[in-house]
Amino acid sequence: MKIIIAGGGIGGLTAALALQARGHDVTVLEAVREPRPLGVGINLLPHAVAVLADLGLLPALRGMAVETAALVFANKHGQAIYRDPRGLAGGYSHPQFSIHRGELQMTLWREASEKLTVLSGQRVTGVRDGNVALIDTAEGPREQAADLIVGADGIHSALRRRLAPDEGAPCWRGVMMWRGTTWAPPFLDGRTMVQAGHSQAKFVVYPIGAPREADGLQLINWIADRRVQPPTPGLTAPDRADWSRAGRLDDLLPTFGRWHFDWLDVPGLITRAEQMLEWPMVDRNPLPRWRLGPTTLLGDAAHPMYPIGSNGATQAIMDAQALADALTHHADLDTALAAYEDERRPFCARIVEMNRREGLDAILDRVEALAPDGFARLEDVIAPAEVAAEINAYKAAAGHQVRR
């Protein structure tokens, strides 16, 4: 089939490669005129890495990422609550990678450009007659027909708007995120991801590159979440024009300035950041459907969710595989799109709802409520088996599969 994918992000490019590998004629239309390796770090869970490995990208991933050995949950004093082995160290079939989002996207962009048609400066604004994409370019509007149009154009998706024209702005519940990268000495074993604090103030930190030979410093990715308003109904996020603006130290140090752990200097990371950007933590309500005629959605266009549990890019990659599989197993397009949606839409809707309830991070709030001043022994505060059960229940619901 002739397939148009609106959006050249991680999900859209993975879908393009997966569909091209199945013999389809794929064109990616990306709104940005000159794609660059923007953004900060993300985590790719093992089931997403398996999809990229099937596309021949595992060597490239190993060369640019850190193989995550564990995720550690800690309180705001830096005391460990639970250590969850990840990737090969956790018994999975594939590694988990901590990686720079922009470098991953540009790797996918180069791979796709060699194998199929990838056009930049091409913003899909709508669809006419079911299968004709309406496209804005610097030279003016144009149209392009296809057998299938896939909306992978993010949280502000034009194709999603066809299904939910009155949806309005993304949902915001008063939490802002500051994301940064800092060159710093490796912490713990140099391969561990940590989530410390609680829902009112949380610090997530992990390395996204190997230590430099010159000075031994490692590029550390960090995310600071802080509630700035109570989660009242109808709360409106900052204007979209302010998203990804430069963060200010004055917004973070009053909260995180005393978080000096035995193994990490949190305010030191923040103050030495080479870049720091600010976002509202937003999502959207799950849609009752993703398809309209020969169009469907994928990734953040379909299911934008809070960045909890490393599910953002991972679930977009899983969408890509599921769509390619559905088109392979069903000759009829409508049947294939129904099968894809039946597999992915309820699953991702559950993750959206779980993440609204703090998802994996809910255990941090429980420990904070029970022991705000820290603890001498975790078992005096909460049963370790109870912590493990709660974390493993979320992981099972989010699609983690440990090799047996």
Phi, psi and chi 1 to 4 in degrees:
 res  aa     phi    psi   chi1   chi2   chi3   chi4
   1 MET       -  157.4  -69.1 -168.4  -58.5      -
   2 LYS   -88.2  121.7  -70.7 -174.3  178.5  -64.0
   3 ILE  -126.1  131.2  -59.6  174.2      -      -
   4 ILE  -105.7  132.2  -71.6  174.7      -      -
   5 ILE  -113.9  118.3  -63.8  179.2      -      -
   6 ALA   -87.1  105.9      -      -      -      -
   7 GLY   119.8  123.7      -      -      -      -
   8 GLY  -108.6   40.5      -      -      -      -
   9 GLY   -85.4 -166.4      -      -      -      -
  10 ILE   -62.9  -46.1  -68.7  170.0      -      -
  11 GLY   -65.9  -45.9      -      -      -      -
  12 GLY   -63.5  -42.4      -      -      -      -
  13 LEU   -70.7  -37.0  -68.1  168.6      -      -
  14 THR   -63.9  -42.9  -57.4      -      -      -
  15 ALA   -60.9  -42.4      -      -      -      -
  16 ALA   -59.9  -45.0      -      -      -      -
  17 LEU   -66.8  -40.9  -70.5  166.7      -      -
  18 ALA   -65.9  -40.0      -      -      -      -
  19 LEU   -71.9  -39.6  -68.7  164.1      -      -
  20 GLN   -62.7  -37.2 -173.5  -86.6  -23.3      -
  21 ALA   -65.1  -23.1      -      -      -      -
  22 ARG   -91.3    5.9  -50.4  -67.6  179.1   94.4
  23 GLY    98.9    6.7      -      -      -      -
  24 HIS   -85.9  155.3  -61.0  -70.4      -      -
  25 ASP   -93.1  104.0  179.3    1.9      -      -
  26 VAL  -112.6  136.7 -175.2      -      -      -
  27 THR  -124.2  127.9  -62.1      -      -      -
  28 VAL  -101.5  128.1  175.3      -      -      -
  29 LEU  -113.6  114.8  -57.8  177.5      -      -
  30 GLU  -113.1  132.0  165.8   54.7   41.9      -
  31 ALA   -67.1  -37.1      -      -      -      -
  32 VAL   -67.2  135.9  173.3      -      -      -
  33 ARG   -76.0  -38.6  -63.6 -162.9   66.1  178.5
  34 GLU  -130.3   90.4  -63.9 -177.3   13.0      -
  35 PRO   -59.1  136.0  -24.4   34.8      -      -
  36 ARG  -133.7  159.4  -67.0 -179.4  -67.6  153.0
  37 PRO   -77.3   72.9   27.3  -34.4      -      -
  38 LEU   -90.0  169.8  -58.4  176.9      -      -
  39 GLY    97.4 -171.4      -      -      -      -
  40 VAL  -129.1 -144.1  -76.2      -      -      -
  41 GLY   -87.9  155.3      -      -      -      -
  42 ILE  -141.0  166.7   58.1  171.5      -      -
  43 ASN  -114.5  135.4 -102.1  -99.7      -      -
  44 LEU  -105.2  117.2  -66.0  179.0      -      -
  45 LEU   -72.3  158.9  -62.5  176.0      -      -
  46 PRO   -55.5  -36.2  -29.5   37.3      -      -
  47 HIS   -69.6  -28.0   35.2  -61.4      -      -
  48 ALA   -75.4  -38.7      -      -      -      -
  49 VAL   -60.8  -35.6  172.6      -      -      -
  50 ALA   -61.1  -38.6      -      -      -      -
  51 VAL   -64.9  -46.5  175.1      -      -      -
  52 LEU   -67.4  -33.2  -62.0  176.8      -      -
  53 ALA   -63.5  -39.6      -      -      -      -
  54 ASP   -63.9  -22.3  -73.8  -15.9      -      -
  55 LEU   -90.6    6.2  -65.4  172.0      -      -
  56 GLY    84.0   18.1      -      -      -      -
  57 LEU  -100.9    2.2  -65.4  170.6      -      -
  58 LEU   -60.7  -44.0 -171.0   56.1      -      -
  59 PRO   -59.0  -40.6  -25.3   36.0      -      -
  60 ALA   -65.1  -40.1      -      -      -      -
  61 LEU   -63.0  -44.7  -67.3  175.0      -      -
  62 ARG   -60.6  -33.5  -71.8 -169.4 -174.6  -79.8
  63 GLY   -75.7  -18.1      -      -      -      -
  64 MET  -118.6   -5.8   73.6  176.9   77.7      -
  65 ALA  -121.9  170.9      -      -      -      -
  66 VAL  -102.6  131.0  170.8      -      -      -
  67 GLU   -80.0  108.3 -172.4  171.9  -30.4      -
  68 THR   -69.0  127.1  -50.0      -      -      -
  69 ALA   -93.8  -30.0      -      -      -      -
  70 ALA  -162.1  155.6      -      -      -      -
  71 LEU  -112.3  122.2  167.3   59.0      -      -
  72 VAL  -109.0  129.4  170.9      -      -      -
  73 PHE   -95.9  133.8  -62.8   83.9      -      -
  74 ALA  -141.1  159.6      -      -      -      -
  75 ASN   -85.6 -177.2   63.2    9.5      -      -
  76 LYS   -72.5   -5.6   65.1  177.0 -177.9  -74.4
  77 HIS   -96.5    0.9  -52.9  -72.7      -      -
  78 GLY    83.5    9.6      -      -      -      -
  79 GLN   -83.1  130.2  -64.4  174.3  -58.7      -
  80 ALA   -69.2  134.4      -      -      -      -
  81 ILE  -102.3  -40.3  -63.2  167.6      -      -
  82 TYR  -159.3  139.8 -175.2   79.6      -      -
  83 ARG  -115.5  118.7 -175.6 -179.5 -172.3  -84.8
  84 ASP  -109.6  105.0 -173.2   30.2      -      -
  85 PRO   -59.4  141.6  -22.3   34.1      -      -
  86 ARG  -126.7  162.6  -69.6  -60.3 -179.9   99.8
  87 GLY    58.7 -143.8      -      -      -      -
  88 LEU   -60.8  -33.3  -60.3  179.8      -      -
  89 ALA   -67.0  -22.0      -      -      -      -
  90 GLY   -99.7    8.6      -      -      -      -
  91 GLY    87.6   12.2      -      -      -      -
  92 TYR   -81.6  162.3  -66.9   82.6      -      -
  93 SER   -75.9  -20.8   62.5      -      -      -
  94 HIS  -134.5  161.0  -71.9   76.8      -      -
  95 PRO   -68.5  163.5  -14.2   27.9      -      -
  96 GLN  -105.4  136.0  176.1  169.1  -36.7      -
  97 PHE  -118.0  134.5  -74.2  125.0      -      -
  98 SER   -96.9  124.9  -62.7      -      -      -
  99 ILE  -149.2  153.2 -168.5  168.3      -      -
 100 HIS   -75.8  123.1 -168.1  -71.4      -      -
 101 ARG   -55.0  -45.5  174.7 -173.2  -71.8  -85.1
 102 GLY   -64.7  -39.6      -      -      -      -
 103 GLU   -66.3  -38.9  -68.9 -173.6   15.4      -
 104 LEU   -63.5  -45.8  172.1   60.7      -      -
 105 GLN   -61.4  -42.6 -178.6  174.2   -5.8      -
 106 MET   -68.7  -32.1  -65.9  -48.8  -60.9      -
 107 THR   -63.8  -45.1  -64.4      -      -      -
 108 LEU   -63.8  -38.6  -66.8  169.5      -      -
 109 TRP   -62.3  -46.6 -176.8  -84.1      -      -
 110 ARG   -64.3  -42.3  -70.1 -171.9  -67.4  -90.7
 111 GLU   -62.9  -44.1 -172.9   79.6    7.5      -
 112 ALA   -66.8  -38.8      -      -      -      -
 113 SER   -63.3  -28.2  -62.9      -      -      -
 114 GLU   -77.7  -21.5  -67.3  175.1    0.7      -
 115 LYS  -114.2  -16.8  -63.5 -179.5  176.5  179.7
 116 LEU  -155.2 -176.9   50.3  100.7      -      -
 117 THR   -87.8  120.3  -57.6      -      -      -
 118 VAL  -125.7  118.9 -179.8      -      -      -
 119 LEU  -120.1  128.2  -57.5  175.4      -      -
 120 SER   -98.2  166.2   58.1      -      -      -
 121 GLY    66.7   30.5      -      -      -      -
 122 GLN  -130.1   95.2  -50.5  -85.9  -43.1      -
 123 ARG   -94.4  117.8 -177.7 -177.2  -61.6  -83.3
 124 VAL   -78.4  120.8  175.6      -      -      -
 125 THR  -106.6  -11.9   59.6      -      -      -
 126 GLY   174.9 -172.0      -      -      -      -
 127 VAL  -137.3  137.2  175.3      -      -      -
 128 ARG  -116.8  139.9  177.8  177.3   62.3   78.1
 129 ASP    56.6   28.3  -62.2  -24.7      -      -
 130 GLY    85.2  -39.5      -      -      -      -
 131 ASN  -133.6   18.4   69.2  -29.4      -      -
 132 VAL  -115.7  114.7  178.5      -      -      -
 133 ALA   -77.9  133.7      -      -      -      -
 134 LEU   -95.8  126.0  -53.2  177.4      -      -
 135 ILE  -129.4  130.8  -52.9  161.4      -      -
 136 ASP   -96.3  133.2  -85.4   -7.2      -      -
 137 THR  -134.2  171.2   73.6      -      -      -
 138 ALA   -64.2  -25.9      -      -      -      -
 139 GLU   -87.9   -3.2  -68.2   73.8   33.4      -
 140 GLY   120.7  176.8      -      -      -      -
 141 PRO   -72.8  151.1   24.4  -32.2      -      -
 142 ARG  -148.0  173.3   71.9  178.4 -172.8   89.7
 143 GLU  -131.8  153.0  -60.5 -179.1   -7.1      -
 144 GLN  -149.2  128.3 -175.6  171.8  -22.9      -
 145 ALA   -92.0  154.1      -      -      -      -
 146 ALA  -156.3  163.8      -      -      -      -
 147 ASP   -75.8  -29.4  -60.0  -52.6      -      -
 148 LEU  -145.4  136.8  169.1   63.2      -      -
 149 ILE  -120.8  126.4  -59.2  174.2      -      -
 150 VAL  -112.7  122.7  179.8      -      -      -
 151 GLY   -87.4  104.3      -      -      -      -
 152 ALA  -120.6   41.1      -      -      -      -
 153 ASP  -104.2   28.4   45.8  -15.7      -      -
 154 GLY    81.9 -174.2      -      -      -      -
 155 ILE   -65.0  -22.7 -167.2  170.3      -      -
 156 HIS  -103.5   34.1  -58.2  -69.9      -      -
 157 SER   -56.8  130.9  166.1      -      -      -
 158 ALA   -70.4  -35.0      -      -      -      -
 159 LEU   -72.1  -33.3  -89.9   69.0      -      -
 160 ARG   -63.4  -36.9 -178.8 -174.6  176.3  103.0
 161 ARG   -60.1  -27.4 -129.1  171.6    5.5 -108.3
 162 ARG   -64.6  -31.7  -61.3  175.7   66.8 -128.4
 163 LEU   -88.5  -26.8  -66.0  165.3      -      -
 164 ALA  -137.9   69.9      -      -      -      -
 165 PRO   -65.1  -23.2   22.3  -33.3      -      -
 166 ASP  -104.8   19.2  -59.0  -39.3      -      -
 167 GLU   -66.6  -36.4 -175.0  173.0   40.0      -
 168 GLY    80.2 -158.7      -      -      -      -
 169 ALA   -73.2  158.6      -      -      -      -
 170 PRO   -58.6  156.5  -23.7   33.5      -      -
 171 CYS   -78.9  133.5  -56.5      -      -      -
 172 TRP  -132.3  136.3 -174.7   52.7      -      -
 173 ARG  -120.5   27.4  -72.0  168.7  177.4   77.4
 174 GLY    93.3    7.0      -      -      -      -
 175 VAL  -103.8  131.5  174.5      -      -      -
 176 MET  -105.7  151.3  -66.1  -62.2  -65.9      -
 177 MET  -120.6  136.9  -58.3 -174.3  -61.1      -
 178 TRP  -116.8  126.1  -70.6  -97.6      -      -
 179 ARG  -117.8  136.9  -65.6  174.6  177.6 -104.0
 180 GLY  -150.0  169.1      -      -      -      -
 181 THR  -131.7  141.0   52.4      -      -      -
 182 THR  -141.8  135.4  -54.1      -      -      -
 183 TRP   -79.8  121.4  -73.4   98.6      -      -
 184 ALA  -152.5  164.5      -      -      -      -
 185 PRO   -61.4  144.6  -21.9   33.1      -      -
 186 PRO   -56.8  145.3  -23.0   33.2      -      -
 187 PHE  -113.7  154.4   64.3   90.2      -      -
 188 LEU    50.4 -123.7  -60.4  176.9      -      -
 189 ASP   -97.0    6.3   62.3   -5.4      -      -
 190 GLY    77.4    6.9      -      -      -      -
 191 ARG  -137.6   14.7  -62.9  174.3   51.7 -158.4
 192 THR  -108.9  141.7  -67.7      -      -      -
 193 MET  -102.7  137.4  176.6 -179.7 -177.4      -
 194 VAL  -128.0  137.5  178.1      -      -      -
 195 GLN  -119.4  114.0  -61.5 -179.6 -170.5      -
 196 ALA  -123.2  144.8      -      -      -      -
 197 GLY   110.4 -133.6      -      -      -      -
 198 HIS  -163.2 -175.1   47.7   84.0      -      -
 199 SER   -67.9  -22.6   61.9      -      -      -
 200 GLN   -81.7  -26.4  -55.5  -57.6  -56.3      -
 201 ALA  -157.6  110.9      -      -      -      -
 202 LYS  -132.0  142.2 -176.5  178.5   68.8  173.2
 203 PHE  -125.2  120.4 -162.4   78.9      -      -
 204 VAL  -110.8  134.7 -179.6      -      -      -
 205 VAL  -147.4  138.0   59.8      -      -      -
 206 TYR  -163.5  150.7   51.5   88.5      -      -
 207 PRO   -79.2  148.0   29.0  -33.0      -      -
 208 ILE  -126.3   16.9   54.7  173.5      -      -
 209 GLY  -163.2  162.2      -      -      -      -
 210 ALA   -71.6  153.1      -      -      -      -
 211 PRO   -59.5  144.8  -24.2   34.0      -      -
 212 ARG   -73.2  142.3  -64.3 -171.0  -63.2 -153.3
 213 GLU   -66.5  -33.8  -68.5 -173.6    7.5      -
 214 ALA   -65.6  -44.3      -      -      -      -
 215 ASP  -132.7   -0.8   55.2   15.0      -      -
 216 GLY    77.0    2.4      -      -      -      -
 217 LEU   -76.6  150.6  -60.7 -178.0      -      -
 218 GLN  -120.8  142.9 -165.4  169.8   20.1      -
 219 LEU   -76.6  115.5 -172.0   60.0      -      -
 220 ILE  -105.9  126.3  -53.2  -63.3      -      -
 221 ASN   -93.9  137.7 -179.8   82.9      -      -
 222 TRP  -140.9  151.4   55.7  -94.8      -      -
 223 ILE  -132.3  125.8  -53.1  106.3      -      -
 224 ALA  -111.8  119.2      -      -      -      -
 225 ASP  -104.3  136.2  -62.9  -14.2      -      -
 226 ARG  -145.6  130.1 -176.7  170.2   67.5   83.8
 227 ARG   -73.6  125.9 -178.8  168.7  -64.7  -74.8
 228 VAL  -111.8  -15.6  -62.5      -      -      -
 229 GLN  -145.2  150.8  -67.0 -168.4   42.9      -
 230 PRO   -67.4  151.3   21.8  -32.0      -      -
 231 PRO   -78.4   70.5   28.8  -34.4      -      -
 232 THR   -84.1  150.4   54.2      -      -      -
 233 PRO   -59.4  140.5  -23.6   33.7      -      -
 234 GLY    77.6    9.8      -      -      -      -
 235 LEU   -62.3  134.8 -167.7   61.6      -      -
 236 THR  -106.6  131.4  -57.9      -      -      -
 237 ALA   -69.9  159.4      -      -      -      -
 238 PRO   -52.8  151.7  -25.5   34.2      -      -
 239 ASP   -53.6  142.9 -175.0   84.3      -      -
 240 ARG   -55.3  -30.8 -178.0  179.7  170.6 -173.0
 241 ALA   -64.1  -20.1      -      -      -      -
 242 ASP   -92.9   -3.9  -70.7  -26.3      -      -
 243 TRP   -67.2  145.8  -70.0   21.7      -      -
 244 SER    64.6   25.8  -60.2      -      -      -
 245 ARG   -81.5  162.9   67.9 -177.6  177.8 -176.2
 246 ALA   -64.8  135.0      -      -      -      -
 247 GLY   -81.1  164.1      -      -      -      -
 248 ARG  -120.3  139.4  -58.8 -175.1  -47.8  149.8
 249 LEU   -59.9  -34.3  -68.3  176.7      -      -
 250 ASP   -63.7  -20.2  -71.0  -13.6      -      -
 251 ASP   -82.7  -16.1  -69.4  -31.7      -      -
 252 LEU  -114.2  -41.5  -68.9  179.1      -      -
 253 LEU   -64.0  -33.2  -68.0 -178.3      -      -
 254 PRO   -59.8  -28.8  -27.8   37.4      -      -
 255 THR   -91.3  -47.8  -60.7      -      -      -
 256 PHE  -103.0    1.2  -60.9   98.9      -      -
 257 GLY   -66.2  -17.3      -      -      -      -
 258 ARG  -109.5   13.0  -67.8 -175.0  -63.5  -84.9
 259 TRP   -84.4   71.5  -72.3   31.4      -      -
 260 HIS   -98.2  107.1  -63.8  -80.7      -      -
 261 PHE   -95.0  163.5  -54.8  154.6      -      -
 262 ASP   -60.2  -29.0  -68.2  -17.8      -      -
 263 TRP  -112.3   -3.0   48.4  -88.0      -      -
 264 LEU  -158.9  137.4 -173.5   71.4      -      -
 265 ASP  -101.3   94.3  176.5   11.2      -      -
 266 VAL   -62.9  -51.0  171.3      -      -      -
 267 PRO   -63.4  -28.7   17.3  -29.7      -      -
 268 GLY   -64.4  -42.1      -      -      -      -
 269 LEU   -60.2  -45.6  -85.1 -176.0      -      -
 270 ILE   -64.0  -46.9  -66.5  171.9      -      -
 271 THR   -71.5  -24.3   55.2      -      -      -
 272 ARG   -97.6   11.1  -63.0 -165.0  -51.2  -87.6
 273 ALA   -60.8  136.7      -      -      -      -
 274 GLU   -78.7  -21.7   61.3  175.7   13.1      -
 275 GLN  -154.1  149.9   64.6  167.4  -23.0      -
 276 MET  -147.8  120.7  178.9  170.1   62.1      -
 277 LEU  -121.1  155.5  -58.3  173.9      -      -
 278 GLU  -119.6  135.6  178.4 -174.5   84.0      -
 279 TRP  -136.4  150.9  -79.5  -87.7      -      -
 280 PRO   -79.3  143.8   28.2  -31.3      -      -
 281 MET   -82.9  109.5 -177.5 -175.5  -75.3      -
 282 VAL  -131.0  161.3  -65.2      -      -      -
 283 ASP  -148.2 -169.1   65.9    3.2      -      -
 284 ARG  -135.6  156.0  -70.9 -169.3 -175.1  -85.6
 285 ASN   -66.4  142.4  -66.5  -34.2      -      -
 286 PRO   -58.2  141.3  -26.6   35.9      -      -
 287 LEU   -84.3  151.7  -69.7  173.8      -      -
 288 PRO   -75.4  -16.4   25.8  -33.8      -      -
 289 ARG  -157.9  157.1   59.0  174.1  178.7  159.8
 290 TRP  -110.9  -16.4  -70.6   -1.5      -      -
 291 ARG  -113.5  149.3   58.2 -164.1  170.4  103.7
 292 LEU  -146.4  102.4 -179.5   60.5      -      -
 293 GLY    63.2 -141.3      -      -      -      -
 294 PRO   -85.4   43.3   31.2  -33.5      -      -
 295 THR  -131.9  150.8   68.1      -      -      -
 296 THR  -150.4  176.2 -167.4      -      -      -
 297 LEU  -119.3  163.7  -57.6  176.2      -      -
 298 LEU  -155.6  144.9  179.8  149.4      -      -
 299 GLY    66.0 -141.9      -      -      -      -
 300 ASP   -63.3  -23.4  -81.1   -9.3      -      -
 301 ALA   -65.4  -31.8      -      -      -      -
 302 ALA   -91.3  -41.5      -      -      -      -
 303 HIS  -149.1   62.7   46.7   74.4      -      -
 304 PRO   -59.8  133.5   20.7  -30.7      -      -
 305 MET  -138.6  160.3   58.1 -176.0   64.8      -
 306 TYR   -60.9  143.4  -71.1  168.7      -      -
 307 PRO   -77.7   68.0   29.4  -35.0      -      -
 308 ILE  -119.7  135.0  -66.5  174.0      -      -
 309 GLY    78.7   12.4      -      -      -      -
 310 SER    59.6   39.9  -56.0      -      -      -
 311 ASN   -97.9  -14.0  -83.6  -62.9      -      -
 312 GLY   -58.7  -72.2      -      -      -      -
 313 ALA   -65.2  -36.0      -      -      -      -
 314 THR   -59.3  -47.6  -72.4      -      -      -
 315 GLN   -70.4  -30.3  -63.6  -53.9  -30.3      -
 316 ALA   -63.9  -40.3      -      -      -      -
 317 ILE   -66.7  -38.9  -70.1  168.8      -      -
 318 MET   -66.9  -35.3  -59.5  -48.9  -65.4      -
 319 ASP   -57.3  -45.3  -70.5  -13.9      -      -
 320 ALA   -58.3  -46.2      -      -      -      -
 321 GLN   -64.5  -43.9 -178.7 -171.7   50.6      -
 322 ALA   -62.6  -39.1      -      -      -      -
 323 LEU   -65.8  -45.7  178.7   59.4      -      -
 324 ALA   -61.6  -41.8      -      -      -      -
 325 ASP   -63.5  -43.7  -73.5  -13.2      -      -
 326 ALA   -62.4  -40.9      -      -      -      -
 327 LEU   -69.6  -25.9  -67.5  175.4      -      -
 328 THR   -76.2  -39.0  -62.8      -      -      -
 329 HIS   -87.3  -12.7  -61.9  148.2      -      -
 330 HIS  -130.4  119.6  -58.0  -80.2      -      -
 331 ALA   -71.4  -31.9      -      -      -      -
 332 ASP   -82.8  127.8  175.9   70.0      -      -
 333 LEU   -62.7  -44.6  177.1   58.6      -      -
 334 ASP   -62.5  -40.6 -168.1   59.6      -      -
 335 THR   -65.1  -40.5  -57.1      -      -      -
 336 ALA   -64.0  -44.5      -      -      -      -
 337 LEU   -66.7  -34.7  -65.3 -177.2      -      -
 338 ALA   -65.4  -41.7      -      -      -      -
 339 ALA   -65.4  -42.2      -      -      -      -
 340 TYR   -59.9  -47.9  161.0   64.7      -      -
 341 GLU   -66.8  -39.9 -177.4  174.2  -32.8      -
 342 ASP   -62.7  -33.0  -71.8  -13.6      -      -
 343 GLU   -76.5  -42.5  176.4 -176.1  -13.1      -
 344 ARG   -98.6  -35.8  -64.8  -62.9  -61.1  163.1
 345 ARG   -64.5  -50.4 -172.4  176.5   58.2   80.1
 346 PRO   -63.6  -37.2  -17.9   30.6      -      -
 347 PHE   -61.5  -48.9  180.0   86.0      -      -
 348 CYS   -71.1  -32.2  -68.5      -      -      -
 349 ALA   -61.6  -37.4      -      -      -      -
 350 ARG   -64.5  -39.2  -74.4 -164.0  -59.9  -87.2
 351 ILE   -67.0  -40.6  -61.6  178.3      -      -
 352 VAL   -55.8  -47.2  170.1      -      -      -
 353 GLU   -68.4  -40.8  -64.2  -63.9  -16.8      -
 354 MET   -62.0  -41.6  -72.5 -167.6  -59.3      -
 355 ASN   -69.4  -29.0  -75.9    2.5      -      -
 356 ARG   -65.9  -24.6  -75.8 -179.1  173.2  179.2
 357 ARG   -95.9   21.6  -61.7 -169.1  -61.1  -88.8
 358 GLU    82.8  -10.1  -61.3  -57.0  -35.0      -
 359 GLY    53.0 -131.6      -      -      -      -
 360 LEU   -58.1  -26.9  -89.8  176.4      -      -
 361 ASP   -80.8   -5.7  -63.0  -17.4      -      -
 362 ALA   -58.0  -32.0      -      -      -      -
 363 ILE   -65.1  -29.2 -160.3   66.8      -      -
 364 LEU   -64.4  -41.2  -61.1  177.7      -      -
 365 ASP   -64.9  -38.2  -84.8   -3.3      -      -
 366 ARG   -64.4  -43.9  -66.3 -175.9   60.4 -165.3
 367 VAL   -68.6  -38.3  173.3      -      -      -
 368 GLU   -60.8  -42.1  170.1   67.0   14.2      -
 369 ALA   -66.8  -35.8      -      -      -      -
 370 LEU   -82.5  -32.0  -67.2  167.3      -      -
 371 ALA  -144.3   68.9      -      -      -      -
 372 PRO   -63.5  -23.1   22.3  -33.1      -      -
 373 ASP   -96.5   10.1  -63.0  -37.0      -      -
 374 GLY    93.0 -174.7      -      -      -      -
 375 PHE  -147.9  155.9   49.7   80.6      -      -
 376 ALA   -86.2  -39.6      -      -      -      -
 377 ARG  -137.1  129.9  -61.4 -168.0  -43.1  155.4
 378 LEU   -59.2  -39.3  177.9   64.6      -      -
 379 GLU   -64.6  -16.5   51.8  -93.5   37.9      -
 380 ASP   -77.9  -12.9  -66.4  -24.4      -      -
 381 VAL  -105.9  -46.2  176.9      -      -      -
 382 ILE  -154.9  146.7 -170.5  171.6      -      -
 383 ALA   -69.4  123.9      -      -      -      -
 384 PRO   -54.5  -34.8  -27.9   35.8      -      -
 385 ALA   -64.4  -33.0      -      -      -      -
 386 GLU   -67.8  -40.5 -174.5  178.3  -15.3      -
 387 VAL   -61.8  -48.1  175.5      -      -      -
 388 ALA   -60.5  -42.2      -      -      -      -
 389 ALA   -63.1  -41.1      -      -      -      -
 390 GLU   -67.4  -42.8 -171.6  165.6  -30.7      -
 391 ILE   -67.1  -43.0  -70.2  171.8      -      -
 392 ASN   -68.4  -30.8  -71.9  -31.9      -      -
 393 ALA   -64.7  -42.8      -      -      -      -
 394 TYR   -63.6  -45.0  175.8   92.4      -      -
 395 LYS   -60.3  -41.3  -72.4  166.9   57.4 -178.4
 396 ALA   -63.6  -41.2      -      -      -      -
 397 ALA   -69.2  -25.1      -      -      -      -
 398 ALA   -92.9    4.3      -      -      -      -
 399 GLY    96.8    9.9      -      -      -      -
 400 HIS   -67.3  136.8  -70.5 -116.7      -      -
 401 GLN  -137.1  105.8  -64.8 -178.0  -12.9      -
 402 VAL   -79.2  137.5  176.6      -      -      -
 403 ARG   -66.9  132.7 -179.2  171.6   49.2 -165.8
 404 ARG  -102.3      -  -59.2  -61.9 -177.8 -171.4
